[in-house]
């Protein structure tokens, strides 16, 4: 599954951040002019998920990994709830 941040949100005007969910990991892609940056997060390493959804504006999802915090901003409330649900499902499948 692929989720793309809104171009209207702060920091995502030209190159919006993308979150890709697959069976083994979460990929966070930050495109750039000449090169981009990708982070791969294994589901087993994710210790907590936090969502900040204000009444007005875009939502932020924060993933905690063994003391490290990865924060991604610019998604709709429905998208971050769906991302969290999908991550929780993948994590539960990996634990079995």
C-alpha positions as a Markdown table, in Angstrom:
| # | Residue | x | y | z |
|---|---|---|---|---|
| 1 | Unk | 0.0 | 0.0 | 0.0 |
| 2 | Unk | 1.2 | 3.5 | -0.8 |
| 3 | Unk | 0.2 | 6.7 | 1.0 |
| 4 | Unk | 1.3 | 10.2 | -0.2 |
| 5 | Unk | 1.4 | 13.3 | 1.9 |
| 6 | Unk | -0.6 | 16.3 | 0.7 |
| 7 | Unk | 1.2 | 18.9 | -1.3 |
| 8 | Unk | -0.7 | 21.5 | 0.7 |
| 9 | Unk | 1.1 | 20.5 | 3.9 |
| 10 | Unk | 4.2 | 22.0 | 5.3 |
| 11 | Unk | 7.4 | 20.6 | 3.8 |
| 12 | Unk | 5.7 | 18.6 | 1.1 |
| 13 | Unk | 5.1 | 21.3 | -1.6 |
| 14 | Unk | 7.4 | 20.1 | -4.4 |
| 15 | Unk | 8.2 | 16.5 | -3.3 |
| 16 | Unk | 5.6 | 15.0 | -0.9 |
| 17 | Unk | 6.7 | 12.2 | 1.4 |
| 18 | Unk | 5.4 | 8.7 | 0.7 |
| 19 | Unk | 4.8 | 5.8 | 3.0 |
| 20 | Unk | 4.9 | 2.3 | 1.4 |
| 21 | Unk | 3.7 | -0.6 | 3.5 |
| 22 | Unk | 4.7 | -4.1 | 2.4 |
| 23 | Unk | 4.8 | -7.5 | 4.1 |
| 24 | Unk | 8.2 | -7.1 | 5.7 |
| 25 | Unk | 8.7 | -3.4 | 6.4 |
| 26 | Unk | 7.6 | 0.3 | 6.2 |
| 27 | Unk | 9.4 | 2.4 | 3.7 |
| 28 | Unk | 9.4 | 6.2 | 4.1 |
| 29 | Unk | 10.5 | 7.9 | 0.9 |
| 30 | Unk | 11.5 | 11.6 | 1.0 |
| 31 | Unk | 12.0 | 12.6 | -2.7 |
| 32 | Unk | 14.5 | 15.3 | -3.6 |
| 33 | Unk | 15.6 | 17.3 | -6.6 |
| 34 | Unk | 18.7 | 15.2 | -7.5 |
| 35 | Unk | 18.3 | 12.4 | -5.1 |
| 36 | Unk | 15.9 | 11.2 | -2.4 |
| 37 | Unk | 16.1 | 9.5 | 0.9 |
| 38 | Unk | 14.5 | 6.2 | 1.9 |
| 39 | Unk | 14.2 | 4.6 | 5.3 |
| 40 | Unk | 13.2 | 1.0 | 5.8 |
| 41 | Unk | 11.7 | 0.1 | 9.2 |
| 42 | Unk | 11.1 | -3.5 | 10.1 |
| 43 | Unk | 7.8 | -4.2 | 11.8 |
| 44 | Unk | 9.6 | -6.0 | 14.6 |
| 45 | Unk | 11.5 | -2.9 | 15.5 |
| 46 | Unk | 8.5 | -0.7 | 15.8 |
| 47 | Unk | 7.7 | -0.4 | 19.6 |
| 48 | Unk | 5.0 | 2.2 | 19.5 |
| 49 | Unk | 2.9 | 4.3 | 17.1 |
| 50 | Unk | 1.5 | 7.8 | 17.9 |
| 51 | Unk | -0.9 | 9.8 | 15.9 |
| 52 | Unk | -1.6 | 13.6 | 16.1 |
| 53 | Unk | -4.7 | 14.6 | 14.2 |
| 54 | Unk | -5.7 | 18.2 | 14.8 |
| 55 | Unk | -9.3 | 19.4 | 14.1 |
| 56 | Unk | -7.9 | 21.6 | 11.3 |
| 57 | Unk | -4.9 | 20.7 | 9.3 |
| 58 | Unk | -2.9 | 17.6 | 8.5 |
| 59 | Unk | -2.1 | 14.7 | 10.7 |
| 60 | Unk | 1.3 | 13.4 | 11.9 |
| 61 | Unk | 2.2 | 9.8 | 12.5 |
| 62 | Unk | 5.2 | 9.0 | 14.8 |
| 63 | Unk | 6.9 | 5.6 | 14.8 |
| 64 | Unk | 9.1 | 4.7 | 17.7 |
| 65 | Unk | 11.9 | 2.2 | 17.1 |
| 66 | Unk | 14.1 | 1.1 | 20.0 |
| 67 | Unk | 14.6 | 4.6 | 21.3 |
| 68 | Unk | 14.5 | 6.3 | 17.9 |
| 69 | Unk | 11.6 | 8.5 | 16.7 |
| 70 | Unk | 10.5 | 8.8 | 13.1 |
| 71 | Unk | 7.9 | 11.5 | 12.5 |
| 72 | Unk | 6.0 | 12.0 | 9.2 |
| 73 | Unk | 3.6 | 14.9 | 8.6 |
| 74 | Unk | 1.1 | 15.8 | 6.0 |
| 75 | Unk | -1.4 | 13.0 | 5.8 |
| 76 | Unk | -5.2 | 13.0 | 6.2 |
| 77 | Unk | -6.7 | 11.7 | 9.4 |
| 78 | Unk | -8.1 | 8.7 | 7.5 |
| 79 | Unk | -4.7 | 7.9 | 6.0 |
| 80 | Unk | -2.9 | 7.9 | 9.3 |
| 81 | Unk | -5.6 | 5.8 | 10.9 |
| 82 | Unk | -5.3 | 3.3 | 8.0 |
| 83 | Unk | -1.5 | 3.3 | 8.2 |
| 84 | Unk | -1.6 | 2.5 | 11.9 |
| 85 | Unk | -4.2 | -0.2 | 11.3 |
| 86 | Unk | -2.1 | -1.8 | 8.5 |
| 87 | Unk | 1.1 | -1.6 | 10.6 |
| 88 | Unk | -0.6 | -3.2 | 13.6 |
| 89 | Unk | -1.9 | -6.0 | 11.3 |
| 90 | Unk | 1.5 | -6.7 | 9.8 |
| 91 | Unk | 3.1 | -6.6 | 13.3 |
| 92 | Unk | 0.6 | -9.2 | 14.6 |
| 93 | Unk | 1.2 | -11.5 | 11.6 |
| 94 | Unk | 5.0 | -11.3 | 12.1 |
| 95 | Unk | 4.6 | -12.3 | 15.8 |
| 96 | Unk | 2.9 | -15.5 | 15.0 |
